[in-house]
C-alpha cells in the first residue's frame, strides 16, 4: 500500500520491485468505470504497515483480505477495521497492520457520488467501516475476494461489483460536475464566486449543491487539489520555494501553513517521509 497515492493504473501483473517489499498489482486494461483506479497490495516482506493518510482529492476504499484487521487511528482513537472508506478529507489518520493484503480503490468525487449510496456530505472528515456503509454487499465482496486465487481475478471481481453499484445511480448535476472539473483543471486556483457566476448560480447555491454531491465545499476542494499537487512535487524532490510558486501558493509561508494543517508536518518533513518510505 502506498503512503500517499495509488497509481498502479494499468500495471497488470504484480510489480515485485517497485514498493520495497510490497507486491503491487493493477487490473489489466484498467477499471471499466471512469474515475476509478484500483490496485492489489500484499506485504510480502512481512515488515508491517504504519502509514499516515494524507488528504487527497479522492475517496479511498480499502478491502482487506488478510487474516487480521487493520488499525485505523484517527481523532476518535484506534479502531480495528477489516475494510473501510476514507472521505476526501479524513483528518489526521494513521493505518497500521501486520500481514496486510488488500484491494485499494481510488474514486474520483464523480465516481464516489454514484457508488457510495449516501450523500458524500455524510462521510465528511471520516473513515467509515465498509460494512456500515454497504452492509452485506461489502461482506460478500470481501469473502469472494479472499477466495480468489489471483490478483487479476480479485480486481476483476471488484470492477464488476462497482459497475453493478452504479446501475440506476442518480447522476451528479452537470453544474457540480463542471465545477469539480474546473477546480481540477486549474489545480485549485479558482475563485468560487466566479465559478458560480459561470453557471448563473449564486455563490450560496453552488456551495450547497457542491457540498452535498462532492462532500466538501468548493473552497475546501480547491485546497485539497492544490495540496495534492504540492505533496506530489515535494515527495518527488522539489524544494518548498519552487513548489509554492508552481502550485499557486501566495508564498512559501502559505505552503508551509497548508502542509502543516493538512499533513501535520513541515514541507521538508513531508518530503523526508516519502524518501524514508522508499
Helices and strands as residue ranges (DSSP letters): E 22-26, E 36-43, E 49-53, E 59-64, E 70-74, E 77-81, E 83-86, E 93-97, E 101-107, H 109-115, G 120-123, E 127-129, H 130-134, H 136-147, H 151-165, H 174-185, H 192-197, H 203-214, H 218-235, H 240-246, H 252-263, H 267-276
